[in-house]
Amino acid sequence: MKIEKTLIGLALAFILVGISSCNNDDEPDKPKVEKQLVKITGELSLNRGESTGIVWGSDGKIQAAGDDTYTYTENQIVVTDKYGDRIYKLKNGLIVEDDEGWKFEYADNRLVKWEYSSEVVTFTWENGDITEMESDHEIKLVYSYASSNDFGGVNAFHQSDSFLYDDLDPILVMQGFFGTMPIHLVQRCIRTSRGYHGSLEADEYQWEYELDSDGYVNTMIETFSDGRKFDTEFSWVNK
């Protein structure tokens, strides 16, 4: 995993949560209006400061995001970008491995482990959210969430290296091909890792959100430990 990338270089992923009505108090209420995400703008967007347009097909899947295209079959997904193709193998609708050697495991439709090269990363879930993520390369992330249950649309949970999602395709994550993602808006992450001199180092990330009248995220503000702030804007259209 390329965890030595710059924070902006790691800022590749965001999540479009599948909303469904449910009587469970742990889950968000279904928004009154269903929308599709069509554009992301900001320093932490896919194009890092420029707008990324998202094109949906008639089958309800994303066909393109910026210059990248997505081709779906029953057993695999092919993502084509300026560097070539990357192929993902599907099992029961979830990505279980790719042609670069990544392997993924799930329980109850939730990602619980991934392996790549010599690294193994495990996830702890509670009340529908990921509370801890731990790598055997001495990296641990602990999350806290908004108490509100009534948000809809985007949960921009995977910004910067606060989730180590730097090598997962965000468009496939947001469509649920890596399983169900956290159902609440993440507010805080504490990331600890072993520094170059062997001591433990900690970084903190915080998020604020502005929602539209239908409960969808219009703006997300991420604050890093050093005080830097990055705004990401999301544009929606009614389905």
VEXDREN-2710 file (C-alpha; in Angstrom, 1 decimal):
% VEXDREN-2710
k/r/px/py/pz
1/MET/0.0/0.0/0.0
2/LYS/1.4/3.4/-1.0
3/ILE/1.0/5.1/2.4
4/GLU/4.0/7.4/1.8
5/LYS/2.0/9.4/-0.9
6/THR/1.2/13.0/-0.1
7/LEU/-2.1/13.7/1.5
8/ILE/-3.5/15.2/-1.6
9/GLY/-2.2/12.3/-3.7
10/LEU/-4.1/10.0/-1.5
11/ALA/-7.4/11.9/-1.7
12/LEU/-9.1/9.7/-4.3
13/ALA/-12.1/8.2/-2.7
14/PHE/-15.6/9.2/-1.6
15/ILE/-18.7/7.1/-0.9
16/LEU/-22.2/7.3/-2.3
17/VAL/-24.2/5.5/0.3
18/GLY/-27.1/3.3/-0.8
19/ILE/-30.1/4.6/1.1
20/SER/-32.9/2.3/2.1
21/SER/-35.8/2.7/4.5
22/CYS/-35.4/0.7/7.7
23/ASN/-36.8/0.6/11.2
24/ASN/-33.4/0.1/12.8
25/ASP/-32.6/3.2/14.8
26/ASP/-28.9/2.8/13.8
27/GLU/-29.7/3.5/10.1
28/PRO/-30.4/6.8/8.5
29/ASP/-33.9/7.6/7.4
30/LYS/-34.7/7.4/3.7
31/PRO/-34.5/10.9/2.1
32/LYS/-37.8/12.1/0.5
33/VAL/-36.1/12.9/-2.8
34/GLU/-33.7/10.4/-4.5
35/LYS/-30.8/12.0/-6.3
36/GLN/-27.7/11.1/-8.3
37/LEU/-24.2/12.5/-7.8
38/VAL/-23.1/14.2/-11.1
39/LYS/-20.1/16.3/-10.2
40/ILE/-17.4/16.7/-7.6
41/THR/-15.3/19.9/-7.3
42/GLY/-12.5/20.7/-4.9
43/GLU/-8.9/20.0/-4.0
44/LEU/-9.8/16.5/-2.7
45/SER/-11.9/15.6/-5.8
46/LEU/-10.7/13.1/-8.3
47/ASN/-9.1/15.7/-10.5
48/ARG/-7.6/17.6/-7.5
49/GLY/-9.0/21.1/-7.8
50/GLU/-10.9/20.6/-11.0
51/SER/-14.5/19.4/-11.6
52/THR/-15.0/15.6/-12.1
53/GLY/-18.1/14.9/-14.1
54/ILE/-19.9/11.6/-13.5
55/VAL/-21.9/9.9/-16.2
56/TRP/-24.6/7.3/-15.3
57/GLY/-25.9/4.7/-17.7
58/SER/-29.5/3.6/-18.1
59/ASP/-28.6/0.4/-16.1
60/GLY/-28.0/2.6/-13.0
61/LYS/-24.2/2.1/-13.1
62/ILE/-21.5/4.8/-13.6
63/GLN/-20.1/4.6/-17.1
64/ALA/-17.5/7.4/-16.8
65/ALA/-15.9/9.6/-14.2
66/GLY/-13.7/12.3/-15.7
67/ASP/-11.6/10.6/-18.4
68/ASP/-11.9/7.1/-16.8
69/THR/-14.5/4.6/-18.3
70/TYR/-16.1/1.6/-16.6
71/THR/-17.2/-1.6/-18.4
72/TYR/-19.3/-4.2/-16.4
73/THR/-20.0/-7.9/-17.0
74/GLU/-21.4/-10.5/-14.7
75/ASN/-18.0/-11.7/-13.4
76/GLN/-15.7/-8.7/-13.8
77/ILE/-15.3/-4.9/-14.1
78/VAL/-12.8/-3.3/-16.4
79/VAL/-11.6/0.2/-15.5
80/THR/-9.8/2.1/-18.3
81/ASP/-7.7/5.2/-17.7
82/LYS/-4.8/6.8/-19.3
83/TYR/-2.5/4.1/-18.0
84/GLY/-4.5/1.2/-19.4
85/ASP/-6.9/-1.3/-18.0
86/ARG/-7.4/-2.6/-14.4
87/ILE/-9.6/-5.7/-14.1
88/TYR/-11.6/-6.6/-11.0
89/LYS/-13.1/-10.1/-10.4
90/LEU/-16.6/-10.3/-8.9
91/LYS/-18.2/-12.9/-6.7
92/ASN/-21.9/-12.4/-5.7
93/GLY/-21.6/-8.8/-6.9
94/LEU/-18.6/-7.9/-4.7
95/ILE/-15.0/-7.4/-5.8
96/VAL/-12.9/-10.3/-4.4
97/GLU/-9.6/-9.7/-6.2
98/ASP/-7.9/-7.7/-9.0
99/ASP/-5.2/-8.2/-11.5
100/GLU/-2.7/-6.3/-9.3
101/GLY/-2.8/-8.9/-6.5
102/TRP/-5.3/-7.3/-4.1
103/LYS/-7.7/-9.7/-2.3
104/PHE/-10.8/-8.8/-0.3
105/GLU/-12.9/-10.6/2.3
106/TYR/-16.5/-9.7/3.4
107/ALA/-18.9/-10.7/6.2
108/ASP/-22.6/-9.7/6.1
109/ASN/-21.8/-7.6/2.9
110/ARG/-19.2/-5.6/4.8
111/LEU/-15.5/-5.4/4.0
112/VAL/-13.6/-7.0/6.9
113/LYS/-10.1/-7.7/5.5
114/TRP/-7.9/-6.9/2.5
115/GLU/-4.5/-8.2/1.6
116/TYR/-1.9/-6.8/-0.7
117/SER/1.7/-7.9/-1.0
118/SER/2.9/-8.4/2.6
119/GLU/0.2/-6.2/4.2
120/VAL/-3.1/-7.3/5.9
121/VAL/-5.7/-4.7/6.9
122/THR/-8.7/-5.6/9.1
123/PHE/-11.9/-3.7/10.0
124/THR/-14.0/-3.5/13.1
125/TRP/-17.7/-2.6/12.7
126/GLU/-20.2/-1.3/15.2
127/ASN/-23.7/0.0/14.8
128/GLY/-23.3/0.0/11.0
129/ASP/-20.1/2.0/11.0
130/ILE/-16.4/1.2/10.8
131/THR/-14.9/2.1/14.2
132/GLU/-11.4/0.8/13.8
133/MET/-9.1/-0.1/10.9
134/GLU/-5.8/-1.7/11.6
135/SER/-2.8/-2.7/9.4
136/ASP/-0.2/-5.2/10.4
137/HIS/2.3/-2.5/9.3
138/GLU/1.6/-0.7/12.6
139/ILE/-1.0/1.7/11.4
140/LYS/-4.3/2.1/13.2
141/LEU/-7.3/4.4/12.6
142/VAL/-10.1/5.0/15.1
143/TYR/-13.3/6.8/13.9
144/SER/-16.2/8.7/15.5
145/TYR/-19.4/9.7/13.7
146/ALA/-22.2/12.2/13.7
147/SER/-25.1/11.2/15.9
148/SER/-27.7/12.3/13.3
149/ASN/-29.5/9.5/11.5
150/ASP/-31.2/11.5/8.8
151/PHE/-28.5/12.2/6.2
152/GLY/-28.8/11.0/2.7
153/GLY/-26.6/10.8/-0.4
154/VAL/-22.8/11.2/-0.1
155/ASN/-20.7/10.1/2.9
156/ALA/-17.3/11.4/2.0
157/PHE/-15.6/9.1/4.4
158/HIS/-12.6/8.2/2.4
159/GLN/-10.7/11.4/1.9
160/SER/-6.9/11.8/2.3
161/ASP/-5.0/8.9/3.9
162/SER/-7.5/8.8/6.8
163/PHE/-8.8/5.5/5.5
164/LEU/-5.9/4.1/3.4
165/TYR/-8.2/3.9/0.4
166/ASP/-5.6/5.3/-1.8
167/ASP/-5.4/2.3/-4.1
168/LEU/-9.1/1.4/-4.3
169/ASP/-11.1/2.8/-7.1
170/PRO/-13.5/5.4/-5.6
171/ILE/-16.2/5.0/-8.3
172/LEU/-16.4/1.3/-7.5
173/VAL/-16.4/1.9/-3.8
174/MET/-19.3/4.4/-4.1
175/GLN/-21.4/1.9/-6.1
176/GLY/-21.1/-0.8/-3.4
177/PHE/-18.8/-3.2/-5.2
178/PHE/-16.6/-3.2/-2.0
179/GLY/-19.6/-3.9/0.2
180/THR/-21.7/-1.7/2.4
181/MET/-19.9/1.4/3.8
182/PRO/-20.4/3.3/7.0
183/ILE/-24.0/4.6/7.3
184/HIS/-23.3/7.8/9.3
185/LEU/-21.2/10.8/8.5
186/VAL/-17.7/10.5/9.9
187/GLN/-16.6/13.4/12.0
188/ARG/-13.2/12.5/13.4
189/CYS/-10.4/10.1/12.8
190/ILE/-7.2/9.5/14.9
191/ARG/-4.5/7.8/12.8
192/THR/-1.5/6.4/14.6
193/SER/1.6/4.9/12.9
194/ARG/5.2/4.1/13.6
195/GLY/7.5/6.9/12.6
196/TYR/10.8/6.7/10.9
197/HIS/12.6/6.7/14.2
198/GLY/10.4/4.0/15.8
199/SER/8.1/6.2/17.8
200/LEU/4.4/6.3/17.5
201/GLU/3.0/9.3/15.7
202/ALA/-0.6/10.5/15.7
203/ASP/-2.6/12.6/13.2
204/GLU/-6.2/13.8/13.5
205/TYR/-8.7/14.5/10.8
206/GLN/-12.0/16.3/11.3
207/TRP/-15.0/16.8/8.9
208/GLU/-17.8/19.3/8.7
209/TYR/-20.8/19.1/6.3
210/GLU/-23.3/21.4/4.7
211/LEU/-26.5/19.7/3.6
212/ASP/-29.2/20.7/1.2
213/SER/-32.9/20.8/2.1
214/ASP/-33.3/17.2/1.1
215/GLY/-30.4/16.0/3.4
216/TYR/-27.7/15.5/0.7
217/VAL/-24.2/16.8/1.3
218/ASN/-23.4/19.9/-0.7
219/THR/-20.1/20.7/0.9
220/MET/-17.6/18.8/3.0
221/ILE/-14.8/20.6/4.9
222/GLU/-11.9/18.4/6.0
223/THR/-9.4/19.8/8.5
224/PHE/-5.9/18.2/8.9
225/SER/-3.8/18.1/12.1
226/ASP/-1.7/21.0/10.9
227/GLY/-4.8/23.2/10.4
228/ARG/-5.1/23.0/6.6
229/LYS/-8.7/22.9/5.4
230/PHE/-10.0/21.5/2.1
231/ASP/-13.5/22.1/0.7
232/THR/-15.1/19.5/-1.6
233/GLU/-18.4/20.3/-3.3
234/PHE/-21.0/17.8/-4.6
235/SER/-23.6/18.4/-7.3
236/TRP/-26.8/16.4/-7.5
237/VAL/-29.7/15.9/-9.9
238/ASN/-33.1/14.3/-9.1
239/LYS/-33.5/10.7/-10.4
END
